[in-house]
Amino acid sequence: MEFDYYKAPEQKVFDEIKAASIKIWKTYDDTYGYATEKIDKIKDIENVKDNAWYMVAMFDHINQGKLCDSVSEETQLILDKIINQ
């Protein structure tokens, strides 16, 4: 089955990506509201179209690696398709 970038993933995959993304943003220094701004952009985001991949794209490659390390193996396989396009 071919991967469709614009099709939303399963809800559990989306929820994992969202929770892990928020967790990573919470590790940032929030002196000037940078982390809060990022968290606010994704905390209410819904699982439609490419919103999951939008959250992944917010990170540089180092944090994308951290994201992959903090999700299930199933979600890692899907993220690998996104990150290594």
Secondary structure, DSSP 8 states (H G I E B T S, - for coil): ----TTS---HHHHHHHHHHHHHHHTTS--TTSHHHHHHHHHTT--S-TTHHHHHHHTS-HHHHHHHHHTS-HHHHHHHHHHHT-
